[in-house]
Amino acid sequence: MAGDTVLAVLLGLVDMLLFVADGFAELPELPPWYIAVPVNIAMVAPLVFRRKSPLWSAYVVLVVSIVHATLTLGIGSVAGLAMSIYSVVVYAGRRQGLIFVGAVVVSSAVQLALGPADELVISVLFLAFGIALCWTLGEFVGARRAYDVEVEARLHLLETERDQATRIAVAEERGRIARELHDVVAHAVSVMVVQADGASYAIESNPELAQRALQTISETGRGALGELRRLLDVLRSDDADGEPRVPQPDAHALAELADRMRTAGVPVELETDDLGDLPAGVSLGIYRIVQESLTNTLKHAGRGATAAVRVHRTGDLVEVLVSDDGAGRIPQLAATVSSQRLPGGNGLIGMRERAHVYGGTLDVGPAPDGGWQVRAALPVRLDK
């Protein structure tokens, strides 16, 4: 409104100067100052609000311009109508612009009909040219404003999409980190707890067995610390000095994992095909699914339970089956549990997410002959 205020003041000063000049010329048709000054102010005042309220400002200008033009007080009526036509087209739209132009034409036609006939043609041409010029300028500026608004909306949409993509990426990364931490810590702590319980029972009756259990606890803890260090290095480093950004365990380390579980007290039968060169993510996923399944066997299957791990590759599909004959070895118990909703702890959620990330499937539940089984199928895409 500051610019429009300056414009209105300048236009009013021009009319006042013309009025003073006409006063020095002593024109007989000149109205007294106490009429001319209020009319001039009323003529330019609505122009201050032409952007904020274009419609009522324009129609006030139209009404006052009739009096202003009749008293021949200067150029305020012509300039005010021109600015009003432009403002209505730009800020109110074409439809309101057409209605206002129609009102201007009707008002001007009445004034021209009551005026001298010798200036009728020139006045009509001037009116038509002025309306066309103001309308064209309003259309151009209106189109430019609409384009700027559209560009601003698109930029806002892009910023919103970028922020949303960032939040999704952060959530996915948090989920990946949570899976890695859970798999590393849960497996290691489960083995250490089982070994510590065994050592506490055997420390007096079988010191040698207790010593082996403590040695297993020490080795498991060191291995878990090593994996945690690798994971933290990936999180802390931006470039990682060219090192891979996935933890080291993969499907080829399943034999070592089975040995650790045997040492922890769970006999594991391992059967694998020649897996060849698997993508790093798929290989890690296979390892973590087997690790979490054996960890659950260690924690929940009970004493004397055994486990079997079978990993087979058929073409572009790797199938993983981990089963145990633990507490669910009674067929009736397996049938009862299968009819209930399966639990979904952090470990099961992590396994499902690992399978789904690579377009695979995961089924967890009681085995048909008793026990518990985890079955996963992961497609192999060498381009990932």
Solvent accessible surface area in square Angstrom, and as a share of the most:
residue,aa,sasa,rsa
1,M,107,0.48
2,A,79,0.62
3,G,54,0.52
4,D,4,0.02
5,T,53,0.31
6,V,88,0.51
7,L,74,0.37
8,A,4,0.03
9,V,80,0.46
10,L,99,0.49
11,L,19,0.09
12,G,10,0.09
13,L,97,0.48
14,V,61,0.35
15,D,0,0.00
16,M,52,0.23
17,L,124,0.61
18,L,69,0.34
19,F,23,0.10
20,V,73,0.42
21,A,55,0.43
22,D,43,0.22
23,G,31,0.30
24,F,169,0.71
25,A,65,0.50
26,E,146,0.65
27,L,71,0.35
28,P,128,0.80
29,E,114,0.51
30,L,44,0.22
31,P,15,0.09
32,P,55,0.35
33,W,171,0.60
34,Y,134,0.51
35,I,72,0.37
36,A,0,0.00
37,V,39,0.23
38,P,70,0.44
39,V,21,0.12
40,N,1,0.01
41,I,102,0.52
42,A,42,0.33
43,M,0,0.00
44,V,13,0.08
45,A,44,0.34
46,P,8,0.05
47,L,0,0.00
48,V,24,0.14
49,F,74,0.31
50,R,19,0.07
51,R,118,0.43
52,K,149,0.63
53,S,30,0.19
54,P,20,0.12
55,L,61,0.31
56,W,121,0.43
57,S,1,0.01
58,A,1,0.01
59,Y,72,0.27
60,V,54,0.31
61,V,0,0.00
62,L,15,0.08
63,V,97,0.55
64,V,26,0.15
65,S,2,0.01
66,I,70,0.35
67,V,73,0.42
68,H,0,0.00
69,A,41,0.32
70,T,97,0.57
71,L,49,0.24
72,T,88,0.51
73,L,5,0.03
74,G,31,0.29
75,I,87,0.44
76,G,0,0.00
77,S,6,0.04
78,V,79,0.46
79,A,27,0.21
80,G,0,0.00
81,L,28,0.14
82,A,34,0.26
83,M,35,0.16
84,S,2,0.01
85,I,6,0.03
86,Y,41,0.16
87,S,1,0.01
88,V,0,0.00
89,V,9,0.05
90,V,11,0.06
91,Y,57,0.21
92,A,33,0.26
93,G,29,0.28
94,R,158,0.57
95,R,190,0.69
96,Q,59,0.26
97,G,1,0.01
98,L,113,0.56
99,I,94,0.48
100,F,0,0.00
101,V,21,0.12
102,G,33,0.32
103,A,32,0.25
104,V,2,0.01
105,V,65,0.37
106,V,97,0.56
107,S,15,0.10
108,S,16,0.10
109,A,53,0.41
110,V,82,0.47
111,Q,54,0.24
112,L,44,0.22
113,A,81,0.63
114,L,151,0.75
115,G,33,0.31
116,P,89,0.56
117,A,88,0.68
118,D,121,0.63
119,E,97,0.43
120,L,74,0.37
121,V,105,0.60
122,I,125,0.64
123,S,32,0.21
124,V,70,0.40
125,L,117,0.58
126,F,124,0.52
127,L,42,0.21
128,A,57,0.44
129,F,135,0.56
130,G,25,0.24
131,I,25,0.12
132,A,57,0.44
133,L,101,0.50
134,C,15,0.09
135,W,53,0.18
136,T,87,0.51
137,L,93,0.46
138,G,0,0.00
139,E,45,0.20
140,F,141,0.59
141,V,37,0.21
142,G,18,0.17
143,A,64,0.50
144,R,138,0.50
145,R,101,0.37
146,A,62,0.48
147,Y,123,0.47
148,D,66,0.34
149,V,91,0.53
150,E,80,0.36
151,V,53,0.31
152,E,118,0.53
153,A,57,0.44
154,R,148,0.54
155,L,98,0.49
156,H,124,0.55
157,L,101,0.50
158,L,105,0.52
159,E,86,0.38
160,T,62,0.36
161,E,91,0.41
162,R,155,0.56
163,D,62,0.32
164,Q,83,0.37
165,A,58,0.45
166,T,75,0.44
167,R,138,0.50
168,I,85,0.43
169,A,55,0.43
170,V,65,0.37
171,A,62,0.48
172,E,117,0.52
173,E,69,0.31
174,R,171,0.63
175,G,25,0.24
176,R,60,0.22
177,I,34,0.17
178,A,57,0.44
179,R,36,0.13
180,E,3,0.01
181,L,68,0.34
182,H,51,0.23
183,D,8,0.04
184,V,6,0.03
185,V,64,0.37
186,A,19,0.15
187,H,7,0.03
188,A,6,0.04
189,V,73,0.42
190,S,9,0.06
191,V,1,0.00
192,M,59,0.27
193,V,78,0.45
194,V,50,0.28
195,Q,16,0.07
196,A,45,0.35
197,D,75,0.39
198,G,35,0.34
199,A,7,0.06
200,S,74,0.48
201,Y,164,0.62
202,A,9,0.07
203,I,104,0.53
204,E,158,0.71
205,S,96,0.62
206,N,63,0.32
207,P,86,0.54
208,E,115,0.52
209,L,77,0.38
210,A,4,0.03
211,Q,127,0.57
212,R,131,0.48
213,A,8,0.06
214,L,100,0.50
215,Q,96,0.43
216,T,14,0.08
217,I,31,0.16
218,S,39,0.25
219,E,101,0.45
220,T,10,0.06
221,G,15,0.15
222,R,162,0.59
223,G,42,0.40
224,A,15,0.12
225,L,92,0.46
226,G,20,0.19
227,E,20,0.09
228,L,41,0.20
229,R,144,0.52
230,R,84,0.31
231,L,3,0.02
232,L,67,0.33
233,D,81,0.42
234,V,21,0.12
235,L,73,0.36
236,R,186,0.68
237,S,36,0.23
238,D,138,0.72
239,D,99,0.51
240,A,11,0.09
241,D,127,0.66
242,G,74,0.71
243,E,112,0.50
244,P,81,0.51
245,R,107,0.39
246,V,51,0.29
247,P,8,0.05
248,Q,99,0.44
249,P,15,0.10
250,D,46,0.24
251,A,5,0.04
252,H,123,0.55
253,A,25,0.19
254,L,4,0.02
255,A,56,0.44
256,E,103,0.46
257,L,0,0.00
258,A,2,0.02
259,D,77,0.40
260,R,66,0.24
261,M,0,0.00
262,R,101,0.37
263,T,80,0.47
264,A,3,0.03
265,G,57,0.55
266,V,10,0.06
267,P,71,0.44
268,V,8,0.05
269,E,99,0.44
270,L,50,0.25
271,E,75,0.33
272,T,60,0.35
273,D,59,0.30
274,D,130,0.67
275,L,8,0.04
276,G,31,0.29
277,D,127,0.66
278,L,23,0.11
279,P,13,0.08
280,A,60,0.47
281,G,16,0.16
282,V,3,0.02
283,S,6,0.04
284,L,11,0.05
285,G,1,0.01
286,I,0,0.00
287,Y,5,0.02
288,R,1,0.00
289,I,0,0.00
290,V,2,0.01
291,Q,3,0.01
292,E,6,0.03
293,S,5,0.03
294,L,1,0.01
295,T,0,0.00
296,N,34,0.18
297,T,7,0.04
298,L,20,0.10
299,K,96,0.41
300,H,131,0.59
301,A,11,0.08
302,G,51,0.49
303,R,226,0.83
304,G,67,0.64
305,A,4,0.03
306,T,55,0.32
307,A,5,0.04
308,A,14,0.11
309,V,1,0.01
310,R,76,0.28
311,V,0,0.00
312,H,59,0.26
313,R,64,0.23
314,T,99,0.58
315,G,57,0.55
316,D,103,0.53
317,L,64,0.32
318,V,0,0.00
319,E,83,0.37
320,V,1,0.00
321,L,37,0.19
322,V,4,0.02
323,S,25,0.16
324,D,19,0.10
325,D,55,0.29
326,G,1,0.01
327,A,68,0.53
328,G,15,0.15
329,R,123,0.45
330,I,96,0.49
331,P,77,0.48
332,Q,130,0.58
333,L,76,0.38
334,A,7,0.06
335,A,67,0.52
336,T,73,0.42
337,V,42,0.24
338,S,68,0.44
339,S,95,0.61
340,Q,110,0.49
341,R,227,0.83
342,L,54,0.27
343,P,89,0.56
344,G,44,0.42
345,G,41,0.39
346,N,113,0.58
347,G,9,0.09
348,L,18,0.09
349,I,80,0.40
350,G,8,0.08
351,M,3,0.01
352,R,73,0.27
353,E,65,0.29
354,R,16,0.06
355,A,0,0.00
356,H,113,0.50
357,V,90,0.52
358,Y,53,0.20
359,G,50,0.48
360,G,7,0.07
361,T,83,0.48
362,L,17,0.08
363,D,93,0.48
364,V,13,0.08
365,G,9,0.09
366,P,25,0.15
367,A,12,0.10
368,P,114,0.72
369,D,126,0.65
370,G,8,0.08
371,G,1,0.01
372,W,76,0.27
373,Q,35,0.16
374,V,7,0.04
375,R,112,0.41
376,A,1,0.01
377,A,23,0.18
378,L,0,0.00
379,P,27,0.17
380,V,9,0.05
381,R,101,0.37
382,L,129,0.64
383,D,127,0.66
384,K,147,0.62
